[in-house]
Amino acid sequence: MAAAEVRHRTVEVASGVRLHVAEAGPEDGPAVLLVHGFPELWYSWRHQMRALAARGFRAVAPDLRGYGDSDAPPGRDSYTVLHLVGDLVALIADVGQPRVFVAAHDWGAAVAWQLCLLRPDLVTAFVALSVEYHPRNPTRSPVQTLRAVCGDGHYICFFQLGECLSVTLVRSGLPGMTTTSLSAAAFPQCFPSGAAAFHERLCSSLLKVQRECCRGFDTVVTLGAWSIWKEKNSRKPGVAEAEFGRGDIKCLLKKFYGMRKAAPLIIPPGKTLFDSIDSDGTCPAWLSEEDISYYAEKFEKTGFTGGLNYYRCIDLNWELTAPWTGVPIKVPTKFIVGDQDLTYNIPGVKDYIHKGGLKACVPNLEDVVVMEGVAHFINQEKPDEVSDHICGFFSKF
């Protein structure tokens, strides 16, 4: 899309948080909010912006908080779904239309589903790409569910390993043991094999330490005969950040965008994230070197912590959204996914989508489209087809 066709501006959506917003199409056209995923930017919607503008829509594509030219607040807890939905609500108000259309991909879809749940009055219709809606399970958090279904090696479990805090575990009469990880999986050498319940309690306690330390306190948590002490001056770079920083960013992005294995992304013991991706690092056919350079330039400036913090708030989001347990999403919706998408191939997801589960939670789900031979980054891999689906669906309204 020619640079001259895109208007750029900055919108303050919260105190101290400004989003960079790209727009195309007539300013008085019906607005379509385009919400990107990880690790992406407004630029991921460049093809759809052109198509929407040509059909008279006003395409509005922000860099979400933590990405690109938008502000990146420090601290994981600034990236909860309530913050993210709040950003979109403020952006919709700035657009100046009472209701908007929404199309969203990956993490953008996860946020937009919550927008439709919390503020359905603002959304005329919704097209979700790649990530389906799952209702809140009142008895088990999302990360616990992923561990149960896919194991500790699932990449979302890996992404939980953010900014670490050194802690010392002390048992009465025994010397302390020090570690730099907040995951219970890091402690098998410390405790009896098979003590799964204890490991779960340990992980919960460590998370309490992390939360209190984020507020500036030195914290001690007691767990049975053990005490967990947070050490002073103990913050360390995140494990996931280190993965994204260990090589040439263009090569890493090419490898990440090139994922095509029709299975969940699992990191086996002893392997790194990028060693576990089924991509040789060549540029996908649907991306140009110019495209990769644009992404690399922005992520070299911001790093990946902002985007990774979305993953690290998954269980916190689960806690915060308890009041909406069991509430259906009633916005008219179309869902599009590629059959090679790693999310579509998580065990149980296909049955949930095609055997009534998704429809029960989204009663106005009007269509489900599965695109053959297409992987996760669907709106860039098949731009014309996805643009036609979006424009056709929204034109009905």
Disulfide bonds with the S-S distance in Angstrom:
none
